[in-house]
Amino acid sequence: SLSILARSRALANNQGKLSKLSEQLYPQLIDTIVITRPPSFLGIIHSMAQAVMSERVMSKFKVARDVGSLSRMTSLAPEAIPRCLGGAREWDAAWVPIAPDGTLK
């Protein structure tokens, strides 16, 4: 039973080291995640996530409850934000570099 405890401790130590390494390597791939018009239960999910995610990762999440805060967080003018997100822009897929037949434009 003592050897199981030692192995469990070693596993926990290795998981901790891997977690710190992952935190250092991968979060830089995402600068900010903006959640627009969140559901009312987001606070509960946020609290649960804080228990398992690092403060560094949690700091990347921003909540935009309206188009004004979304505009400030993303540095986009409200006219450039699609209507589906509360902005004034009529969204179209003209900027997508893939034609309807699947080829690149």
C-alpha positions as CSV (number, residue, x, y, z in Angstrom):
1,S,0.0,0.0,0.0
2,L,2.9,2.3,0.6
3,S,4.2,1.7,-3.0
4,I,0.7,2.6,-4.3
5,L,0.8,5.9,-2.4
6,A,4.3,6.6,-3.7
7,R,3.2,5.9,-7.3
8,S,0.1,8.1,-6.8
9,R,2.2,10.9,-5.5
10,A,4.6,10.6,-8.4
11,L,1.7,10.6,-10.9
12,A,0.3,13.7,-9.2
13,N,3.7,15.4,-9.4
14,N,4.1,14.5,-13.1
15,Q,0.5,15.7,-13.9
16,G,1.3,19.0,-12.1
17,K,4.5,19.4,-14.2
18,L,2.6,18.6,-17.4
19,S,-0.1,21.0,-16.5
20,K,2.4,23.8,-16.0
21,L,4.1,23.0,-19.2
22,S,0.8,22.9,-21.2
23,E,-0.1,26.2,-19.6
24,Q,3.1,27.7,-20.8
25,L,3.0,26.2,-24.3
26,Y,-0.6,26.4,-25.4
27,P,-2.4,29.4,-24.0
28,Q,-0.3,31.8,-26.1
29,L,-2.1,30.4,-29.2
30,I,-5.3,32.1,-28.1
31,D,-5.1,35.8,-27.0
32,T,-8.7,36.4,-26.0
33,I,-12.0,34.5,-26.2
34,V,-15.0,36.8,-26.3
35,I,-18.3,35.3,-25.3
36,T,-21.2,37.3,-26.7
37,R,-24.7,37.4,-25.3
38,P,-24.0,34.7,-22.7
39,P,-26.8,32.6,-21.1
40,S,-27.8,33.4,-17.6
41,F,-26.1,30.2,-16.2
42,L,-22.6,31.3,-17.5
43,G,-21.7,32.4,-13.9
44,I,-22.1,28.8,-12.7
45,I,-20.0,27.4,-15.5
46,H,-17.3,30.1,-14.9
47,S,-17.1,29.2,-11.2
48,M,-16.7,25.5,-12.1
49,A,-14.0,26.3,-14.7
50,Q,-12.1,28.4,-12.2
51,A,-11.7,25.3,-10.1
52,V,-9.8,23.4,-12.8
53,M,-8.3,26.1,-15.0
54,S,-5.4,28.3,-14.2
55,E,-5.8,32.0,-13.6
56,R,-3.8,32.7,-16.7
57,V,-6.2,30.8,-18.9
58,M,-9.3,32.2,-17.2
59,S,-8.0,35.7,-17.8
60,K,-8.4,35.1,-21.6
61,F,-12.2,34.8,-21.3
62,K,-14.1,38.1,-21.7
63,V,-17.9,38.5,-21.7
64,A,-19.6,41.0,-24.0
65,R,-23.2,41.4,-22.9
66,D,-24.0,44.0,-25.6
67,V,-22.6,45.4,-28.8
68,G,-20.9,48.3,-27.1
69,S,-18.8,46.1,-24.9
70,L,-18.1,43.7,-27.8
71,S,-16.9,46.7,-29.8
72,R,-14.6,47.9,-27.1
73,M,-13.1,44.4,-26.5
74,T,-12.5,43.7,-30.2
75,S,-11.7,47.2,-31.4
76,L,-14.3,46.8,-34.1
77,A,-16.8,49.5,-34.9
78,P,-20.4,48.5,-34.3
79,E,-20.9,48.8,-38.1
80,A,-18.4,46.1,-38.6
81,I,-20.0,43.6,-36.2
82,P,-22.5,41.2,-37.8
83,R,-26.2,41.6,-36.9
84,C,-26.3,38.1,-35.4
85,L,-24.0,39.5,-32.7
86,G,-25.9,42.7,-32.2
87,G,-24.0,44.9,-34.7
88,A,-25.1,46.7,-37.8
89,R,-23.3,44.7,-40.5
90,E,-25.3,42.5,-42.8
91,W,-23.2,39.4,-42.8
92,D,-22.3,37.7,-46.0
93,A,-19.7,35.0,-46.8
94,A,-18.0,37.1,-49.5
95,W,-14.8,37.2,-47.4
96,V,-14.6,33.4,-47.2
97,P,-11.8,32.2,-49.6
98,I,-13.7,29.1,-50.5
99,A,-16.2,29.0,-53.4
100,P,-19.5,27.1,-53.1
101,D,-18.1,24.2,-55.1
102,G,-15.3,23.8,-52.5
103,T,-12.4,25.3,-54.5
104,L,-10.3,28.3,-53.4
105,K,-11.2,31.6,-54.9
